[in-house]
């Protein structure tokens, strides 16, 4: 696969706004570890290899365990995630696939048991932000870093 285009080069002014919103999400007060996990889960759903690689690498650098990173894709069957993280994964999956069924009232009420209203807004913007990055990277074939092959 080859990159189609550099979206930063083709629309630099618009991308400045995207980066600015991304920075605001990062500085919103949501737990950095939780942000890593939700970005990874949305990127898995969207099939964005660039973002899966980036967010798993960044999470490891910030102290997340390999085991938990491997199990994000199967979080429903793993006891390694807190109730708050599990709720965040449900929110990510529902908001990422919003066209399927919207956001049911039951999920919203469950969300309020784990997050404040303000945190749910922040979480929703964070999910929207990673979905924006996923759509840019998948559409334009952004290529994640590829280590050089080791000599045999």
N, C-alpha and C positions, 0 to 999 in steps of 0.2 A: 504494500500500500504506500502511496506517495501522498504528501500533503497537497491539498487542492489550492489553498491560498493562506496567507498570513492575515488573519482578520484584524490584528492590531495595525498592520501597515495599510490595509485597505479602508479602514474606518477609524482613524486614530482619535478623533474627537469623541465619537460615541463610546469607544472603548475606554476612554478616560472616565466616563460616567459609570460604566460597568465596574471598573476597578475601584472607583470611589464607593459605590454601593457595597462591593465586596469587603472593602476596608471597614465600612460601618458595621457590617455583619460581624466581622472578626472582633470588633471593639464593642459589641452590643452588651457584653456581660454574660452571654451564655458560656457555659463551661467549654474550654478549648478542647478537652477530650471528647465531649459529647459532639461538638461540631465536627471533629475528625470522623467520628463514627457515622453521623448522618450523611456527611459528604460521600463517604465510602459506599454506604448503602444505596443512595440515589444513583451514584455512578455505576454501581453493579447493575441496577435495574435498567439503566439507560444504555448499558453496553459501552461505556466510555473508558477505553483502556488508558488514555492519557490521565484522566482524573482518578481512576482506580489506582494506578501506579503512584501518582503524586500523593494522594491522601493516605494511602497505606504507608508509604515511606515517611511522610511527615508525622503520622501518628506514632510510628516506631521511634522516630527521632525524639518525640515528646514523651516517650516512656510507655506507650501502649504495648501490650504483649503480643507476640506473634500469634499465639493461640486465639486470643480474642479477635484479632484481625481476620484470621482464617475463618472464624465462625460467624462473622457478620452476615455472610450470605445465608447462613442456616440459624439465625438468631432464635427463631421460634422453638427449636429443639435443643438449645444450649442453656444450661443454668448459669453461665458466666456473666450474664448481663443483669443489671439492676432493674427494678420495676420501672423506674424513670427512663432508663435507656430503652427498655422494651416498648414503652409508650412512645418514645421518640421515633423508634423504628416503625411502629404502626402509623404514626403521623407522616413520616417520610414516604412510606409506601402509598398511603392514601392520597396525599397531596401530589406526589409525582404521577400517579395514575388517576388524577382527578376526573378525567372524562369518563371513567368506568362507572362511578356511582356517586360522585361528589364527595362530601365529607359528612357522613351520617351523624345525626344528633347524639347517638350513643358514644361514638368515638370522641366527639367534642366534649361531652360530659366526663368521659374517662380522662381526657387530656387535662381537664381542669382539676382533677384529683392529683396530678403530678406536676403541673406547671401553672403559674399564675396566668391571668389573661395577657399581661404584658409579655410574658415569656412565650406564650403561644403565638403571639404576633411575631416576635423575634424568630422563633423556630420556623414559622411559615415563610418569612422572608429569607431565612437561611436555606430552606429547601428550594425556594424559588431561585435563589442565587446559584446554587449548585446545578439546578436544572438548566439555567441559562448557560453556564459554562459547559455542561455536557452537550447541549444542543450546538453550541459553537464548535466544540472540539470534534464531535461526531460528524457534523455536517461538512466541515472543512478538513477532515482527516488529520487532526493534530496527532503527531507521533510522540509517544512517551520516550524518555531517554532509553537507549539500548546500549547496554555495556558491550564493549568490544569483546570478541570471542577470544578465549584463552588458547594459546598455542598447545597443540597436543604433545 
